Amino acid sequence: MSDEFTFASLNIDLRAKMLFYKLWQAGPLPYGIAQDWANWNRETKSLWNIRIPRWLILFPIKEASSVELHVSGDASKWAYGAMVYVKTVSEYKKTVMFVISKS
């Protein structure tokens, strides 16, 4: 769930920022941009159904053989994005949990 949420978050946030950029340009709103806005608005309504656990390590920390914090980022002419997640490994279990993302 964590990785999917991260990429969905970056995608939704980035799409909104790019749409706002287009919306703020002078002149009448082109039909294609109006359609993009309507689609984005409809898609984001489902975000209320997402539940995000607030804990990052799903087993006692004493059982962890390693805990790693991973940070990744990228940028283009139009946008930037970064994400952080924590990877925890024990003898019996590996988990990767989303921490934060920004775009």
N, CA and C atoms as a LAMMPS dump frame, in Angstrom:
ITEM: TIMESTEP
0
ITEM: NUMBER OF ATOMS
309
ITEM: BOX BOUNDS ff ff ff
-5.0000000000000000e+02 5.0000000000000000e+02
-5.0000000000000000e+02 5.0000000000000000e+02
-5.0000000000000000e+02 5.0000000000000000e+02
ITEM: ATOMS id mol type element x y z
1 1 1 N 0.815 -1.189 0
2 1 2 C 0 0 0
3 1 3 C 0.86 1.256 0
4 2 1 N 1.946 1.243 0.699
5 2 2 C 2.743 2.459 0.845
6 2 3 C 3.238 2.998 -0.482
7 3 1 N 3.863 2.142 -1.284
8 3 2 C 4.404 2.616 -2.548
9 3 3 C 3.313 3.104 -3.481
10 4 1 N 2.203 2.369 -3.538
11 4 2 C 1.103 2.792 -4.39
12 4 3 C 0.581 4.154 -3.95
13 5 1 N 0.45 4.336 -2.645
14 5 2 C -0.035 5.615 -2.148
15 5 3 C 0.924 6.748 -2.492
16 6 1 N 2.192 6.488 -2.351
17 6 2 C 3.19 7.51 -2.651
18 6 3 C 3.076 7.977 -4.081
19 7 1 N 3.052 7.04 -4.998
20 7 2 C 2.982 7.414 -6.399
21 7 3 C 1.646 8.057 -6.731
22 8 1 N 0.565 7.585 -6.12
23 8 2 C -0.733 8.217 -6.347
24 8 3 C -0.719 9.642 -5.824
25 9 1 N -0.144 9.838 -4.648
26 9 2 C -0.07 11.174 -4.067
27 9 3 C 0.707 12.129 -4.954
28 10 1 N 1.871 11.69 -5.418
29 10 2 C 2.671 12.544 -6.295
30 10 3 C 1.921 12.851 -7.577
31 11 1 N 1.242 11.862 -8.13
32 11 2 C 0.504 12.051 -9.37
33 11 3 C -0.654 13.026 -9.187
34 12 1 N -1.431 12.868 -8.146
35 12 2 C -2.585 13.737 -7.91
36 12 3 C -2.131 15.161 -7.649
37 13 1 N -1.142 15.33 -6.8
38 13 2 C -0.642 16.661 -6.466
39 13 3 C -0.03 17.347 -7.683
40 14 1 N 0.767 16.625 -8.426
41 14 2 C 1.415 17.19 -9.606
42 14 3 C 0.389 17.567 -10.664
43 15 1 N -0.578 16.695 -10.902
44 15 2 C -1.623 17.013 -11.886
45 15 3 C -2.378 18.276 -11.482
46 16 1 N -2.676 18.414 -10.204
47 16 2 C -3.389 19.604 -9.739
48 16 3 C -2.557 20.861 -9.964
49 17 1 N -1.288 20.814 -9.624
50 17 2 C -0.441 21.996 -9.802
51 17 3 C -0.313 22.379 -11.264
52 18 1 N -0.185 21.387 -12.138
53 18 2 C -0.081 21.694 -13.561
54 18 3 C -1.403 22.238 -14.103
55 19 1 N -2.526 21.698 -13.617
56 19 2 C -3.83 22.228 -14.029
57 19 3 C -3.999 23.668 -13.55
58 20 1 N -3.642 23.941 -12.299
59 20 2 C -3.746 25.312 -11.796
60 20 3 C -2.896 26.265 -12.622
61 21 1 N -1.727 25.826 -13.008
62 21 2 C -0.864 26.656 -13.848
63 21 3 C -1.579 27.006 -15.151
64 22 1 N -2.218 26.022 -15.773
65 22 2 C -2.945 26.265 -17.023
66 22 3 C -4.177 27.134 -16.796
67 23 1 N -4.851 26.933 -15.658
68 23 2 C -6.058 27.706 -15.359
69 23 3 C -5.755 29.184 -15.145
70 24 1 N -4.584 29.504 -14.63
71 24 2 C -4.242 30.884 -14.318
72 24 3 C -3.804 31.683 -15.537
73 25 1 N -3.637 31.024 -16.669
74 25 2 C -3.237 31.752 -17.866
75 25 3 C -4.401 32.61 -18.353
76 26 1 N -4.051 33.744 -18.961
77 26 2 C -5.073 34.689 -19.424
78 26 3 C -5.855 34.1 -20.597
79 27 1 N -7.082 34.569 -20.75
80 27 2 C -7.909 34.162 -21.882
81 27 3 C -8.968 33.159 -21.476
82 28 1 N -9.849 32.84 -22.427
83 28 2 C -10.903 31.864 -22.137
84 28 3 C -10.316 30.476 -21.881
85 29 1 N -11.024 29.722 -21.097
86 29 2 C -10.57 28.383 -20.729
87 29 3 C -10.829 27.412 -21.879
88 30 1 N -9.774 26.826 -22.445
89 30 2 C -9.973 25.86 -23.53
90 30 3 C -10.742 24.628 -23.042
91 31 1 N -11.494 24.024 -23.947
92 31 2 C -12.329 22.869 -23.61
93 31 3 C -11.498 21.729 -23.015
94 32 1 N -10.339 21.444 -23.584
95 32 2 C -9.502 20.347 -23.094
96 32 3 C -9.083 20.534 -21.652
97 33 1 N -8.749 21.759 -21.282
98 33 2 C -8.346 22.038 -19.898
99 33 3 C -9.547 21.927 -18.968
100 34 1 N -10.709 22.385 -19.425
101 34 2 C -11.927 22.254 -18.619
102 34 3 C -12.245 20.778 -18.374
103 35 1 N -12.06 19.942 -19.389
104 35 2 C -12.281 18.504 -19.238
105 35 3 C -11.27 17.892 -18.271
106 36 1 N -10.007 18.295 -18.394
107 36 2 C -8.978 17.802 -17.469
108 36 3 C -9.331 18.157 -16.033
109 37 1 N -9.807 19.374 -15.816
110 37 2 C -10.188 19.828 -14.479
111 37 3 C -11.356 19.009 -13.942
112 38 1 N -12.364 18.791 -14.773
113 38 2 C -13.529 18.012 -14.346
114 38 3 C -13.116 16.574 -14.004
115 39 1 N -12.252 15.984 -14.811
116 39 2 C -11.783 14.616 -14.549
117 39 3 C -10.99 14.551 -13.249
118 40 1 N -10.076 15.498 -13.057
119 40 2 C -9.273 15.512 -11.835
120 40 3 C -10.17 15.681 -10.609
121 41 1 N -11.124 16.576 -10.695
122 41 2 C -12.039 16.833 -9.581
123 41 3 C -12.836 15.574 -9.234
124 42 1 N -13.311 14.86 -10.242
125 42 2 C -14.074 13.631 -10.017
126 42 3 C -13.184 12.549 -9.388
127 43 1 N -11.967 12.402 -9.88
128 43 2 C -11.059 11.366 -9.381
129 43 3 C -10.642 11.6 -7.931
130 44 1 N -10.482 12.836 -7.545
131 44 2 C -10.002 13.122 -6.186
132 44 3 C -11.064 12.879 -5.12
133 45 1 N -12.321 12.777 -5.499
134 45 2 C -13.366 12.517 -4.504
135 45 3 C -13.175 11.166 -3.825
136 46 1 N -12.551 10.227 -4.517
137 46 2 C -12.328 8.903 -3.924
138 46 3 C -11.223 8.921 -2.868
139 47 1 N -10.477 10.011 -2.763
140 47 2 C -9.397 10.083 -1.774
141 47 3 C -9.907 10.01 -0.34
142 48 1 N -11.166 10.359 -0.115
143 48 2 C -11.716 10.298 1.239
144 48 3 C -11.765 8.864 1.751
145 49 1 N -11.701 7.882 0.854
146 49 2 C -11.771 6.475 1.251
147 49 3 C -10.414 5.885 1.604
148 50 1 N -9.341 6.616 1.393
149 50 2 C -8 6.104 1.677
150 50 3 C -7.715 6.219 3.173
151 51 1 N -7.208 5.132 3.74
152 51 2 C -6.804 5.122 5.146
153 51 3 C -5.302 4.889 5.197
154 52 1 N -4.603 5.714 5.945
155 52 2 C -3.152 5.626 6.03
156 52 3 C -2.76 5.347 7.474
157 53 1 N -2.104 4.216 7.717
158 53 2 C -1.655 3.952 9.082
159 53 3 C -0.572 4.948 9.484
160 54 1 N -0.555 5.343 10.733
161 54 2 C 0.397 6.338 11.211
162 54 3 C 1.646 5.721 11.82
163 55 1 N 1.687 4.428 11.984
164 55 2 C 2.89 3.805 12.513
165 55 3 C 3.798 3.418 11.353
166 56 1 N 5.092 3.429 11.596
167 56 2 C 6.057 3.15 10.539
168 56 3 C 6.722 1.786 10.681
169 57 1 N 6.75 1.249 11.877
170 57 2 C 7.372 -0.052 12.113
171 57 3 C 6.297 -0.958 12.7
172 58 1 N 6.027 -2.059 12.002
173 58 2 C 4.88 -2.892 12.339
174 58 3 C 5.177 -4.004 13.335
175 59 1 N 6.377 -4.041 13.866
176 59 2 C 6.729 -5.04 14.872
177 59 3 C 7.675 -4.376 15.864
178 60 1 N 7.895 -4.984 17.018
179 60 2 C 8.768 -4.356 18.021
180 60 3 C 10.147 -4.027 17.442
181 61 1 N 10.62 -2.83 17.693
182 61 2 C 11.891 -2.359 17.138
183 61 3 C 13.055 -3.254 17.565
184 62 1 N 12.945 -3.884 18.713
185 62 2 C 14.007 -4.784 19.189
186 62 3 C 14.187 -5.985 18.262
187 63 1 N 13.136 -6.332 17.509
188 63 2 C 13.206 -7.463 16.583
189 63 3 C 13.833 -7.08 15.241
190 64 1 N 14.033 -5.802 15.002
191 64 2 C 14.548 -5.352 13.704
192 64 3 C 16.042 -5.616 13.584
193 65 1 N 16.428 -6.228 12.478
194 65 2 C 17.855 -6.393 12.205
195 65 3 C 18.401 -5.185 11.456
196 66 1 N 17.509 -4.451 10.77
197 66 2 C 17.919 -3.194 10.13
198 66 3 C 16.713 -2.294 9.925
199 67 1 N 16.971 -1.008 10.01
200 67 2 C 15.972 0.017 9.716
201 67 3 C 16.648 1.014 8.789
202 68 1 N 16.055 1.221 7.607
203 68 2 C 16.651 2.108 6.608
204 68 3 C 15.659 3.195 6.23
205 69 1 N 16.149 4.404 6.122
206 69 2 C 15.342 5.525 5.654
207 69 3 C 15.768 5.826 4.219
208 70 1 N 14.832 5.743 3.285
209 70 2 C 15.12 5.966 1.87
210 70 3 C 14.477 7.272 1.421
211 71 1 N 15.253 8.075 0.706
212 71 2 C 14.777 9.358 0.188
213 71 3 C 15.075 9.39 -1.304
214 72 1 N 14.098 9.814 -2.087
215 72 2 C 14.272 9.889 -3.531
216 72 3 C 13.624 11.17 -4.033
217 73 1 N 14.198 11.757 -5.056
218 73 2 C 13.624 12.966 -5.623
219 73 3 C 14.002 13.122 -7.08
220 74 1 N 13.238 13.936 -7.784
221 74 2 C 13.513 14.22 -9.184
222 74 3 C 12.845 15.542 -9.532
223 75 1 N 13.292 16.147 -10.612
224 75 2 C 12.734 17.431 -11.021
225 75 3 C 12.747 17.535 -12.538
226 76 1 N 11.86 18.364 -13.04
227 76 2 C 11.818 18.678 -14.461
228 76 3 C 11.582 20.175 -14.594
229 77 1 N 11.385 20.621 -15.808
230 77 2 C 11.104 22.036 -16.044
231 77 3 C 9.794 22.449 -15.376
232 78 1 N 8.853 21.527 -15.288
233 78 2 C 7.508 21.855 -14.812
234 78 3 C 7.248 21.517 -13.357
235 79 1 N 7.983 20.586 -12.796
236 79 2 C 7.633 20.151 -11.444
237 79 3 C 8.822 19.462 -10.781
238 80 1 N 8.654 19.208 -9.498
239 80 2 C 9.626 18.426 -8.745
240 80 3 C 8.853 17.45 -7.87
241 81 1 N 9.508 16.428 -7.426
242 81 2 C 8.876 15.472 -6.531
243 81 3 C 9.92 14.827 -5.647
244 82 1 N 9.52 14.513 -4.441
245 82 2 C 10.399 13.821 -3.504
246 82 3 C 9.547 12.916 -2.633
247 83 1 N 10.142 11.83 -2.19
248 83 2 C 9.418 10.928 -1.301
249 83 3 C 10.381 10.288 -0.31
250 84 1 N 9.836 9.923 0.832
251 84 2 C 10.616 9.285 1.885
252 84 3 C 9.836 8.059 2.353
253 85 1 N 10.546 6.952 2.51
254 85 2 C 9.93 5.773 3.093
255 85 3 C 10.939 5.062 3.984
256 86 1 N 10.428 4.258 4.904
257 86 2 C 11.292 3.523 5.831
258 86 3 C 11.142 2.025 5.554
259 87 1 N 12.268 1.349 5.484
260 87 2 C 12.299 -0.101 5.269
261 87 3 C 12.825 -0.75 6.54
262 88 1 N 12.064 -1.698 7.061
263 88 2 C 12.439 -2.389 8.287
264 88 3 C 12.521 -3.886 8.003
265 89 1 N 13.578 -4.507 8.471
266 89 2 C 13.793 -5.936 8.239
267 89 3 C 14.013 -6.631 9.577
268 90 1 N 13.311 -7.744 9.76
269 90 2 C 13.563 -8.616 10.908
270 90 3 C 13.84 -10.016 10.37
271 91 1 N 14.029 -10.94 11.264
272 91 2 C 14.309 -12.315 10.841
273 91 3 C 13.139 -12.907 10.052
274 92 1 N 11.913 -12.481 10.375
275 92 2 C 10.728 -13.092 9.779
276 92 3 C 9.936 -12.173 8.862
277 93 1 N 10.263 -10.892 8.848
278 93 2 C 9.38 -9.966 8.144
279 93 3 C 10.153 -8.781 7.588
280 94 1 N 9.708 -8.313 6.417
281 94 2 C 10.208 -7.068 5.834
282 94 3 C 9.011 -6.154 5.617
283 95 1 N 9.172 -4.885 5.955
284 95 2 C 8.105 -3.92 5.686
285 95 3 C 8.698 -2.668 5.067
286 96 1 N 7.903 -2.044 4.235
287 96 2 C 8.247 -0.751 3.658
288 96 3 C 7.043 0.148 3.89
289 97 1 N 7.255 1.267 4.576
290 97 2 C 6.151 2.164 4.913
291 97 3 C 6.437 3.569 4.399
292 98 1 N 5.438 4.153 3.798
293 98 2 C 5.5 5.524 3.315
294 98 3 C 5.625 6.482 4.494
295 99 1 N 6.495 7.48 4.377
296 99 2 C 6.644 8.499 5.414
297 99 3 C 6.036 9.81 4.928
298 100 1 N 6.539 10.343 3.811
299 100 2 C 6.042 11.625 3.309
300 100 3 C 6.441 11.785 1.846
301 101 1 N 5.675 12.589 1.129
302 101 2 C 6.041 12.946 -0.244
303 101 3 C 5.697 14.409 -0.475
304 102 1 N 6.336 14.98 -1.443
305 102 2 C 6.101 16.389 -1.769
306 102 3 C 6.286 16.565 -3.263
307 103 1 N 5.408 17.331 -3.859
308 103 2 C 5.573 17.651 -5.278
309 103 3 C 5.182 19.088 -5.516
